[in-house]
Amino acid sequence: MTISATTLEGSRTNVNDADIASLRSNVRGELVVAGDARYDEARRVWNGNVDRRPGLIVRCTGAADVQQAVNFARSLGLLVSIRGGGHSAPGYGTNEGGLVIDLSPMRSVLVSADARTAHVAAGAWGAHVDAATQKHALATTLGQISNTGVAGLTLGGGFGWLSRRFGLACDNLMSVELVTADGKVRRVSERDEPDLFWAIRGGGGNFGVATSFDYRLHPLNPTVLAGHVDFPAAQVKDAIEFYVALIASAPRELSVDLSLEFNDDGEPGAQIYVVYSGDANSGGKVLEPLQRFGKPIKNTIAPTSYLAVQMWSDPPPIDPKHHYLKGGFVREYSSGLIKLLADEIRPDNQSSIYCQNANGAVADMPQTATAFSHRNAIANMMLLCQWSEPSQDEPGRAAARAKWSKLASFTDGYYVNLNDADPKGTDGNYGANFSRMATLKKQFDPMNLFRLNANIRPA
Ligand SMILES: Cc1cc2nc3c(=O)[nH]c(=O)nc-3n(C[C@H](O)[C@H](O)[C@H](O)COP(=O)(O)OP(=O)(O)OC[C@H]3O[C@@H](n4cnc5c(N)ncnc54)[C@H](O)[C@@H]3O)c2cc1C
């Protein structure tokens, strides 16, 4: 069988029977192509509106399979996607007609409780890592959705309930096994390949395929004080102002997020989400002002298992809903932004706003210490949109862009893990780090094999 596949330049090329047979016999994992019984299952990713049909899906079982897939794609000039958890909203983990390096069969997590480290295979979700580390009352920063892949999340930065306390997920990396575009397997750490180690902490999938991660772990009580307090429409502005004051004075053990969405009563409102991960006794005192504030219609703050908190907002791992996200970093909640959020950008049945906390330990590192450069933001503000009908895709995206255009001027840079590709390129978003990244991209991926991401063009 010959497959008509997409090339890096977007043209078509025939991949012949002999090439397919050779790849199939050279990998230990499965090679799935159109027509195979498992093709439809293997090609699906999280976002329901990403319905693409790759030419070849290599379901890798280890670094050797990844090497084979990288060498195959490079020698034939095929378009490549790297798929960790498949959770990218724009669908970078798949493509139309090219080759997908699928790491989802690789999900093992090995915890060394004494050394406080976790060795994690690159197809693991947050849920797999949290479950293994919390058995030892340990944790590292991961995202707020438990079925997100740790790979994409960590390489782009990695915000979560613990980032104010322990830094970003990428700040807790000790080393990574990486297959670069030349097919070499490299150990990348502060000591080995330090330039690459710098670049992959924020540079996403631009520099190679990570096959495993070694994370630093921290003691974390399996029970945290957590919940949300929901305020009705009449108190939205007050609630936003209270939230702004609370994050300004919050200790690092306290994470505070703001959501503007419908309350249980079906009316638009404001919800303040908190997770206090420090000592249980001091948590009560820290949260006292919030417990006393305003006239909320709901308050769920209670001792809660950290694992349950990590699953609070989980969508299905393969979601039939169509999602569209826009985001940007907030450096300051100016009165203009507060007014816009309180009075103009109302949640509706298709969209909500979520401000995820940043700052704290994230800001401890200098801006040039890793490729991730947005260290002095206080929040990652997101417009989250969703609908069910494919006919809503175009009007839904247009409405989202119109809403976002009002908020964008209050943001400075964006989180590469959320947005779809910026037609103006990624240069400005990496600030002072960009030219070093472009030079390293040229050194390690001169043909831009890994381009389905917030792409850094080789210098
Ligand atoms: C509903 C929702 C909630 C989210 N919440 C958070 C959150 O709380 N905190 C946060 O920080 N982010 C959050 N994100 C963003 C999340 O970090 C990204 O979607 C991330 O890319 C997901 O990683 P993945 O491996 O599942 O993605 P995939 O779709 O598999 O891959 C996405 C990108 O990562 C790269 N990549 C994936 N695996 C590898 C690998 N092994 N080697 C090299 N490159 C790789 C790919 O090239 C691709 O560009 C959220 C996203 C959504 C949709």
The ligand as an SDF file (V2000), in Angstrom:
LIG
                    3D

 53 58  0  0  0  0  0  0  0  0999 V2000
   -8.7240   22.6750   29.3480 C   0  0  0  0  0  0  0  0  0  0  0  0
   -7.2480   22.9770   29.4490 C   0  0  0  0  0  0  0  0  0  0  0  0
   -6.6810   23.2420   30.6830 C   0  0  0  0  0  0  0  0  0  0  0  0
   -5.3270   23.5210   30.7920 C   0  0  0  0  0  0  0  0  0  0  0  0
   -4.8010   23.7820   32.0260 N   0  0  0  0  0  0  0  0  0  0  0  0
   -3.4920   24.0690   32.1210 C   0  0  0  0  0  0  0  0  0  0  0  0
   -2.9050   24.3370   33.3990 C   0  0  0  0  0  0  0  0  0  0  0  0
   -3.5400   24.2900   34.4320 O   0  0  0  0  0  0  0  0  0  0  0  0
   -1.6010   24.6590   33.4260 N   0  0  0  0  0  0  0  0  0  0  0  0
   -0.8390   24.7210   32.2990 C   0  0  0  0  0  0  0  0  0  0  0  0
    0.3430   25.0270   32.4010 O   0  0  0  0  0  0  0  0  0  0  0  0
   -1.3590   24.4480   31.0990 N   0  0  0  0  0  0  0  0  0  0  0  0
   -2.6520   24.1320   30.9750 C   0  0  0  0  0  0  0  0  0  0  0  0
   -3.1810   23.8550   29.7490 N   0  0  0  0  0  0  0  0  0  0  0  0
   -2.3200   23.9060   28.5720 C   0  0  0  0  0  0  0  0  0  0  0  0
   -1.5040   22.6350   28.4200 C   0  0  0  0  0  0  0  0  0  0  0  0
   -0.2910   22.8450   29.1000 O   0  0  0  0  0  0  0  0  0  0  0  0
   -1.2170   22.3630   26.9410 C   0  0  0  0  0  0  0  0  0  0  0  0
   -2.4050   22.0400   26.3190 O   0  0  0  0  0  0  0  0  0  0  0  0
   -0.1530   21.2920   26.7520 C   0  0  0  0  0  0  0  0  0  0  0  0
    0.4070   21.4520   25.4750 O   0  0  0  0  0  0  0  0  0  0  0  0
   -0.7180   19.9050   26.8680 C   0  0  0  0  0  0  0  0  0  0  0  0
    0.2830   18.9550   26.7760 O   0  0  0  0  0  0  0  0  0  0  0  0
   -0.0090   17.5730   26.0360 P   0  0  0  0  0  0  0  0  0  0  0  0
    1.2310   16.7590   26.0950 O   0  0  0  0  0  0  0  0  0  0  0  0
   -1.2650   16.9760   26.5380 O   0  0  0  0  0  0  0  0  0  0  0  0
   -0.2660   18.1290   24.5470 O   0  0  0  0  0  0  0  0  0  0  0  0
   -0.1250   17.5460   23.0860 P   0  0  0  0  0  0  0  0  0  0  0  0
   -1.3510   17.9610   22.3660 O   0  0  0  0  0  0  0  0  0  0  0  0
    0.2310   16.1160   23.0720 O   0  0  0  0  0  0  0  0  0  0  0  0
    1.1060   18.3710   22.5590 O   0  0  0  0  0  0  0  0  0  0  0  0
    1.0490   19.7590   22.5390 C   0  0  0  0  0  0  0  0  0  0  0  0
    2.3880   20.3770   22.2060 C   0  0  0  0  0  0  0  0  0  0  0  0
    3.4090   19.9360   23.0870 O   0  0  0  0  0  0  0  0  0  0  0  0
    4.5030   19.3800   22.3660 C   0  0  0  0  0  0  0  0  0  0  0  0
    4.8550   18.0920   22.9630 N   0  0  0  0  0  0  0  0  0  0  0  0
    4.0160   17.1960   23.5260 C   0  0  0  0  0  0  0  0  0  0  0  0
    4.7050   16.1310   23.9690 N   0  0  0  0  0  0  0  0  0  0  0  0
    6.0010   16.3750   23.6820 C   0  0  0  0  0  0  0  0  0  0  0  0
    7.1990   15.6460   23.8710 C   0  0  0  0  0  0  0  0  0  0  0  0
    7.2070   14.4680   24.4710 N   0  0  0  0  0  0  0  0  0  0  0  0
    8.3610   16.1820   23.4190 N   0  0  0  0  0  0  0  0  0  0  0  0
    8.3810   17.3850   22.8100 C   0  0  0  0  0  0  0  0  0  0  0  0
    7.2730   18.1170   22.6020 N   0  0  0  0  0  0  0  0  0  0  0  0
    6.0960   17.6110   23.0340 C   0  0  0  0  0  0  0  0  0  0  0  0
    3.9990   19.1330   20.9550 C   0  0  0  0  0  0  0  0  0  0  0  0
    4.9800   19.4140   20.0060 O   0  0  0  0  0  0  0  0  0  0  0  0
    2.8860   20.0890   20.8070 C   0  0  0  0  0  0  0  0  0  0  0  0
    3.3860   21.2850   20.2800 O   0  0  0  0  0  0  0  0  0  0  0  0
   -4.5180   23.5380   29.6260 C   0  0  0  0  0  0  0  0  0  0  0  0
   -5.0880   23.2550   28.3940 C   0  0  0  0  0  0  0  0  0  0  0  0
   -6.4240   22.9890   28.2800 C   0  0  0  0  0  0  0  0  0  0  0  0
   -6.9960   22.7010   26.9260 C   0  0  0  0  0  0  0  0  0  0  0  0
  1  2  1  0
  2  3  1  0
  2 52  2  0
  3  4  2  0
  4  5  1  0
  4 50  1  0
  5  6  2  0
  6  7  1  0
  6 13  1  0
  7  8  2  0
  7  9  1  0
  9 10  1  0
 10 11  2  0
 10 12  1  0
 12 13  2  0
 13 14  1  0
 14 15  1  0
 14 50  1  0
 15 16  1  0
 16 17  1  0
 16 18  1  0
 18 19  1  0
 18 20  1  0
 20 21  1  0
 20 22  1  0
 22 23  1  0
 23 24  1  0
 24 25  2  0
 24 26  1  0
 24 27  1  0
 27 28  1  0
 28 29  2  0
 28 30  1  0
 28 31  1  0
 31 32  1  0
 32 33  1  0
 33 34  1  0
 33 48  1  0
 34 35  1  0
 35 36  1  0
 35 46  1  0
 36 37  1  0
 36 45  1  0
 37 38  2  0
 38 39  1  0
 39 40  1  0
 39 45  2  0
 40 41  1  0
 40 42  2  0
 42 43  1  0
 43 44  2  0
 44 45  1  0
 46 47  1  0
 46 48  1  0
 48 49  1  0
 50 51  2  0
 51 52  1  0
 52 53  1  0
M  END
$$$$
